[in-house]
Amino acid sequence: MQHSSFSSVVSELEGTLLKDPDPFSYFMLVAFEASGLIRFAFLLLFWPVIKLMDVLGFGDAALELTVFIAVAGLKVREVEAVARAVLPKFYMDDVDTEAWQLFSRYEKRVVVTKMPRVMVERFVKEHLRADEVIGSELVVNRFGFAWGFVRKDVGSISERVAKLFGDDKPCLGLGRSINTSPFFSLCKLVQSHPSLTATQKHLQDHQLIRPVPVIFHDGRLIKRPTPLTALFILLWMPIGVMLAIIRIILGVILPIWAIPYVIPIFGGRIIVKGKLPPPASGTNSGVLFVCTHRSLMDPVILSCVLQRKIPAVTYSISRTTELISPIPTIRLTRIRHVDAEMIKQELEKGDLVVCPEGTTCREPFLLRFSGLFAELTDRIVPVAMNYRVGIFHATTARGWKALDPFFYFMNPRPRYEVTFLDQLPADATCSAGRSPHDVANHVQMLLAETLGFECTNFTRKDKYRFLAGNDGTVSFTISWVDHIKKLVGTL
């Protein structure tokens, strides 16, 4: 098939642009992240019924039941928040590159989805560069809560596609099957997904426009909760909670030098590379360890490796995390001259840990480094920190930060990698006349090269504005009522 015109394309999302034709796991994510564990388990309980209805030919009714269980009673803004902060990462991991390559050639790109439009619109427009999204619309009451139903007055998929294009016809329709895709009759040319591979021979001269990468994402789950994965998560939960409690108690009561010997017994692992610097002597100021920031455990793991308690500069961790932390924490005020004086005083006492990104990033990118640390000392040791966990993320922008350490320790086999770089030479510091900005960029580049990451100019505020709609400031005047609401929301 020769493509003489590339003006417009209409493509199905599930099973075409995304490999998986079944959207059930994405509703599971909405249930978990927007509501909690109870709705998550309830939706999984109904999965056999939903699957049976689909097999018997009641696919539309099965989808409506899934939507009802997943979103009934939720605020639409919570569903929107999950669609903005959580779902894009899972969508991106499931993108079919062959279908995307063909889809991206066209000037006007329209995506048709079985899911509610609110769940996919942001992703397909910002990352797949679609112009329009056609999906079901949720019924919402005047208070902003979803009834769990979809509107029946918006017309069929074919009618909406026809209305969108008017007298023109889409040049190409992409879908799972020519017989089942409802809009194929409107397209000049149609192509089912299994035949896309043959089309790639005609596209070898085309420079592929890559989807916009997902740099920031939120949510607790690492793996997409397919029914089998979701069942494993539910079965692991009670075991993980007990394991987390044991690990946290041991971390609090054991001396810091003993923790590395206990970690392997409970499934953890720490990999250390590079030369460990000696402790600060009485005649010298302390060493400033400048670390990449992957989780709240970074300073704790560093202290375990060095077998001494090294204070950590913090800003956004919760009071609960401070309470159970085995190392001292120094809270920053975000007032530059006050923080600078505080860090200087701590360095006069001994070594100190700082994460100049100011927040964590889950993807292989480093956020912009603040230059404040470079102004305060020339004894700078860059440390590349990275970690691997299998079930739960240990960081959150939208959720309750007090649960961060618990989710980290609930993972069966958490692994940390710590790589010590050489101390910066004098000519690479501010004492040689370099600006703090240049020193910070240099350290960022060194750490990125060590980890195989990419440097960015994104900041802490960029992350929180994108994921949570705020600047990331943690309030410590939250009432017990708010704490209870957050806990209930997790359940």
C-alpha positions in Angstrom: 0.0 0.0 0.0 1.5 3.3 -1.1 0.7 6.4 1.0 0.4 9.4 -1.4 -1.1 11.7 1.2 -0.3 12.1 4.8 -2.9 14.7 5.8 -5.0 12.9 8.5 -5.1 9.6 10.4 -7.5 8.1 12.9 -6.2 5.4 15.2 -7.5 3.3 18.0 -5.5 3.6 21.2 -5.9 0.2 22.8 -4.3 -2.6 20.8 -2.9 -0.3 18.2 -0.9 2.7 19.6 -0.8 0.7 22.8 0.1 -2.9 22.6 -2.4 -4.2 25.1 -6.0 -4.2 23.8 -7.4 -4.5 27.3 -7.6 -1.2 29.3 -8.5 -3.0 32.6 -5.1 -2.4 34.2 -5.4 1.3 33.7 -8.7 1.4 35.5 -7.0 -0.6 38.3 -4.4 2.3 38.5 -7.2 4.8 38.8 -8.9 2.8 41.5 -5.6 2.5 43.5 -4.2 6.0 43.1 -7.5 8.0 43.2 -9.3 6.0 45.8 -7.2 3.3 47.6 -6.6 -0.3 48.3 -10.3 -1.2 49.0 -11.6 -0.1 45.6 -8.5 -1.7 44.0 -9.3 -5.0 45.6 -13.0 -4.7 44.8 -12.4 -4.0 41.1 -10.0 -7.0 40.9 -12.8 -9.2 42.6 -15.1 -8.3 39.7 -12.5 -9.0 37.0 -13.8 -12.6 36.3 -17.3 -11.2 35.9 -16.0 -8.5 33.6 -14.0 -11.0 31.5 -16.9 -13.4 31.2 -19.2 -10.6 30.0 -16.6 -9.7 27.4 -16.2 -13.3 26.2 -20.0 -13.7 25.9 -20.2 -10.6 23.6 -21.3 -8.0 26.1 -18.1 -6.0 25.8 -19.8 -2.6 26.1 -21.6 -3.6 29.3 -18.3 -5.0 30.7 -16.6 -1.8 30.1 -19.4 0.2 31.7 -19.2 -2.0 34.8 -15.4 -1.4 34.9 -15.9 2.3 34.7 -18.5 2.3 37.4 -16.5 0.4 39.9 -13.3 2.4 39.2 -14.7 5.9 39.4 -18.1 6.0 41.0 -18.1 8.5 43.8 -14.7 9.9 43.0 -14.0 13.6 42.4 -13.3 14.1 38.7 -10.3 16.3 39.6 -8.8 13.2 41.3 -9.2 11.2 38.2 -7.7 14.0 36.2 -4.8 14.2 38.7 -4.1 10.4 38.2 -4.3 10.9 34.4 -1.8 13.7 34.6 0.7 12.3 37.1 0.4 8.5 37.1 -1.0 7.0 33.9 1.4 8.6 31.3 4.4 6.4 32.5 2.4 3.2 32.1 1.0 4.3 28.7 4.5 5.2 27.5 5.9 1.8 28.5 3.2 0.1 26.4 3.5 2.2 23.2 3.8 0.2 20.0 6.7 1.9 18.2 5.7 0.5 14.8 2.2 1.9 15.0 3.5 5.1 16.4 6.0 5.5 13.5 3.1 5.3 11.0 0.8 7.4 13.1 3.4 10.2 13.5 3.7 10.7 9.7 0.3 12.4 9.4 -0.4 16.1 9.9 -3.7 15.7 11.6 -3.8 12.9 14.2 -6.9 11.7 16.0 -7.0 9.0 18.6 -10.1 6.9 19.5 -10.2 5.2 22.9 -12.6 2.9 24.8 -11.6 4.6 28.0 -13.1 7.9 29.3 -11.5 10.8 27.5 -10.3 12.3 30.8 -8.0 9.3 31.4 -6.1 9.5 28.1 -6.4 13.1 26.7 -3.3 14.6 28.4 -1.1 11.7 27.4 -2.0 11.4 23.8 -1.9 15.1 23.2 1.3 15.9 25.1 3.3 12.7 24.4 1.8 11.1 21.2 1.2 14.6 19.7 -2.4 13.8 18.8 -4.7 16.7 17.9 -8.0 15.3 19.0 -9.2 12.5 21.4 -12.5 10.7 21.0 -13.6 8.7 24.0 -16.5 8.3 26.4 -17.5 11.1 28.7 -18.1 10.6 32.4 -21.4 11.8 34.0 -20.5 14.3 36.7 -22.8 15.9 39.3 -22.8 19.6 40.1 -20.4 19.0 43.0 -17.7 17.5 40.7 -18.2 13.8 41.6 -18.4 11.1 39.0 -21.6 9.0 39.1 -19.7 6.1 37.5 -21.7 6.2 34.3 -20.8 7.4 30.8 -22.9 9.9 28.8 -25.2 8.5 26.2 -25.9 11.8 24.4 -22.5 12.4 22.8 -23.1 10.1 19.9 -21.3 7.0 18.6 -17.7 6.8 17.7 -18.4 6.9 14.0 -20.7 9.9 14.4 -18.1 11.9 16.3 -15.4 11.1 13.9 -17.6 12.1 11.0 -18.5 15.3 12.7 -14.9 16.1 13.4 -13.9 15.7 9.8 -17.0 17.1 8.1 -17.1 16.6 4.4 -13.5 15.3 4.3 -12.5 11.7 5.0 -9.5 10.7 7.1 -6.7 9.4 4.8 -6.0 6.4 7.0 -7.7 4.4 9.7 -5.6 2.3 12.1 -7.1 -0.4 14.3 -7.0 -3.9 15.7 -9.4 -5.3 13.1 -11.0 -4.1 10.0 -14.2 -5.8 11.0 -14.5 -4.3 14.5 -13.2 -0.8 14.3 -16.3 1.4 14.0 -14.8 4.3 12.2 -13.1 2.4 9.4 -16.0 2.9 7.0 -15.2 6.7 7.1 -11.6 6.3 6.1 -10.1 6.4 2.6 -7.6 3.7 3.5 -7.7 1.3 6.4 -5.1 -0.9 8.0 -5.2 -3.4 10.8 -2.4 -3.6 13.3 -1.0 -7.0 12.3 -0.1 -5.7 8.9 1.8 -2.7 10.2 5.2 -4.4 10.0 5.0 -4.7 6.3 4.3 -1.0 6.0 7.6 -0.2 7.7 9.5 -1.0 4.5 7.9 2.1 3.0 8.9 4.3 5.9 12.6 3.6 6.2 13.4 7.1 4.8 11.2 8.7 7.4 12.9 10.3 10.4 10.9 9.1 13.3 9.5 11.8 15.6 9.8 10.2 19.1 7.0 10.5 21.6 7.8 13.2 24.2 9.5 11.3 27.1 7.9 11.0 30.5 10.3 12.7 32.9 8.0 13.2 35.9 5.5 10.8 37.1 3.9 9.9 40.4 2.0 7.0 42.1 3.1 4.1 44.3 2.9 1.2 41.9 5.9 0.3 39.8 4.4 -2.4 37.6 1.2 -2.0 35.7 -1.5 -3.9 37.7 -2.7 -6.6 35.3 -5.0 -9.0 37.1 -2.2 -11.4 38.0 0.1 -8.6 39.2 -2.7 -6.9 41.2 -3.4 -10.2 42.9 0.3 -10.5 43.8 0.3 -7.0 45.2 -2.7 -7.7 47.4 -1.3 -10.9 48.7 2.1 -9.2 49.4 0.6 -6.2 51.2 0.3 -7.8 54.7 3.7 -9.4 54.4 5.2 -6.2 53.2 3.8 -4.2 56.0 5.2 -6.5 58.6 8.6 -6.6 56.8 8.6 -2.8 56.7 7.9 -2.5 60.4 10.7 -4.9 61.3 13.2 -3.2 59.0 12.4 0.3 60.3 12.6 -0.9 64.0 16.0 -2.5 63.3 17.2 0.7 61.6 16.3 2.8 64.6 17.7 0.6 67.4 20.9 -0.8 65.7 24.1 1.2 65.5 24.8 2.6 62.1 27.8 0.4 61.6 25.8 -2.8 62.1 23.0 -2.0 59.6 25.0 -3.0 56.4 25.5 -6.5 58.0 21.7 -6.9 58.7 20.4 -5.5 55.4 21.2 -8.7 53.4 19.4 -10.9 56.0 16.1 -9.1 55.2 16.5 -9.1 51.4 18.3 -5.8 50.8 21.5 -5.2 49.0 24.0 -2.3 48.8 26.6 -2.2 46.0 29.5 0.2 46.6 31.9 1.5 44.0 34.8 4.0 44.2 37.1 5.0 47.0 35.5 5.9 50.4 36.9 9.2 51.8 38.1 9.1 55.5 36.3 10.9 58.3 36.9 14.6 58.7 39.8 15.4 61.0 39.8 18.0 63.7 42.0 20.3 61.7 39.9 20.3 58.5 36.3 21.2 57.9 33.9 18.4 56.9 33.5 16.9 53.5 30.3 17.8 51.6 28.9 14.8 49.9 26.9 15.9 46.9 24.5 13.2 46.0 22.0 12.5 43.3 18.5 12.2 44.8 16.6 9.0 44.0 14.7 8.4 47.3 14.6 9.7 50.9 16.9 6.8 51.7 19.9 8.3 49.9 21.6 10.0 53.0 20.8 7.0 55.2 22.4 4.5 52.8 25.4 6.8 52.5 25.8 6.8 56.3 25.5 3.0 56.3 28.2 2.6 53.7 30.6 5.0 55.6 29.6 3.4 58.9 29.1 6.7 60.6 26.1 9.0 61.1 26.4 11.9 58.6 23.8 14.7 59.0 21.6 15.3 55.9 20.2 18.6 54.6 16.5 18.2 54.0 13.5 20.2 53.1 10.4 18.3 52.2 10.5 15.2 54.3 7.7 14.6 56.8 7.9 14.8 60.6 7.3 11.0 60.7 10.3 10.4 58.5 12.5 12.7 60.7 11.3 10.8 63.8 12.4 7.4 62.5 15.5 8.5 60.7 18.7 6.9 62.1 20.8 10.0 61.1 20.4 13.7 62.1 18.5 15.9 59.6 18.9 19.6 59.1 15.8 21.3 57.8 16.3 24.1 55.3 14.2 27.2 55.3 14.6 28.0 51.6 15.9 31.4 52.7 19.3 31.5 50.9 21.4 33.3 53.4 19.9 31.5 56.4 20.5 28.1 54.8 24.0 29.0 53.8 24.9 29.9 57.4 23.3 26.8 58.7 25.3 24.6 56.2 28.6 26.3 57.1 28.0 25.7 60.8 27.4 22.0 60.1 30.5 21.7 57.9 32.6 23.1 60.8 31.4 20.2 62.9 32.1 17.5 60.3 30.8 15.8 57.2 27.4 16.7 55.6 25.2 15.2 52.9 23.3 17.4 50.4 21.1 16.6 47.4 21.2 19.8 45.3 18.4 18.6 43.0 16.0 19.4 45.9 13.7 16.5 45.0 13.7 13.1 43.5 13.4 12.0 39.9 12.4 8.5 39.0 13.5 8.5 35.4 17.2 8.5 34.2 17.4 12.3 34.3 19.1 14.7 36.7 17.3 17.9 37.7 19.1 21.2 37.8 21.6 21.4 40.7 21.4 24.4 43.1 24.7 26.2 43.2 24.5 27.0 46.9 26.6 24.1 48.0 29.5 25.2 45.7 29.7 28.6 47.6 30.2 27.0 51.0 33.2 24.7 50.7 35.9 23.4 48.3 35.8 19.9 49.8 33.2 18.4 47.6 32.8 14.7 46.9 30.2 13.8 44.3 28.3 10.5 45.0 26.1 8.8 42.4 23.2 7.2 44.1 20.7 4.9 42.4 18.2 2.3 43.6 16.0 -0.5 42.4 12.8 -1.7 43.9 10.2 -4.1 42.5 6.7 -3.2 43.7 6.3 0.2 45.3 7.8 3.6 44.7 9.3 5.2 47.8 8.5 8.8 46.7 5.4 10.7 46.1 4.4 14.3 45.0 0.6 14.0 45.5 0.4 11.4 48.3 1.2 11.3 52.0 5.0 11.7 52.4 4.9 10.1 55.8 4.4 6.7 54.1 7.5 7.1 51.9 9.8 5.0 54.2 7.1 2.4 54.7 6.6 1.9 51.0 10.4 1.6 50.4 10.8 -1.1 53.1 7.7 -3.0 51.8 9.6 -4.0 48.7 10.9 -7.6 48.8 14.4 -6.9 47.6 15.4 -3.2 47.6 18.8 -2.6 46.1 21.0 0.5 46.3 24.1 1.4 44.2 26.5 3.9 45.7 29.4 5.2 43.5 32.0 7.6 45.1 33.7 9.9 42.7 37.0 11.6 43.5 36.9 14.8 45.4 36.8 17.8 43.1 40.2 19.3 42.4 40.8 22.8 43.6 40.7 24.2 40.1 37.2 22.9 39.7 35.8 24.7 42.7 34.9 28.3 43.5 38.3 28.9 45.0 39.8 28.9 41.5 37.4 31.6 40.4 34.6 29.5 39.0 31.1 30.5 39.6 28.8 28.4 41.8 26.6 27.8 38.8 29.5 26.4 36.8 30.6 24.2 39.6 27.1 22.9 40.1 26.7 22.1 36.4 30.1 20.4 36.4 29.1 18.1 39.3 25.7 17.4 37.7 27.5 16.4 34.5 30.0 14.1 36.3 27.2 12.3 38.1 25.0 12.0 35.0 27.9 10.4 33.1 28.5 8.0 35.9 24.9 6.9 36.0 24.3 7.1 32.3 21.6 9.7 32.9 20.7 12.9 31.1 21.1 16.4 32.5 18.0 18.7 32.5 17.2 22.3 33.6 14.0 21.2 35.4 13.7 22.2 39.0 11.8 21.1 42.1 9.1 23.6 41.4 8.7 22.3 37.8 8.1 18.8 39.1 5.6 19.7 41.8 3.7 22.1 39.6 3.4 19.4 36.9 2.5 16.5 39.2 0.7 18.1 42.1 -0.2 21.7 41.1 1.9 23.2 44.0 5.5 24.2 44.7 6.3 21.2 46.8 6.2 22.9 50.2 5.4 20.5 53.0 3.1 21.9 55.6 3.7 20.9 59.2 0.5 22.4 60.6 -1.8 19.8 59.1 -4.5 18.7 61.5 -5.1 15.2 62.7 -8.3 15.2 60.6 -6.3 15.7 57.5 -3.9 13.0 58.5 -6.8 10.6 59.0 -8.3 11.6 55.6 -5.0 10.8 53.9 -4.7 7.4 55.6 -8.3 6.5 54.7 -7.5 7.6 51.1 -4.6 5.2 51.0 -7.0 2.4 52.1 
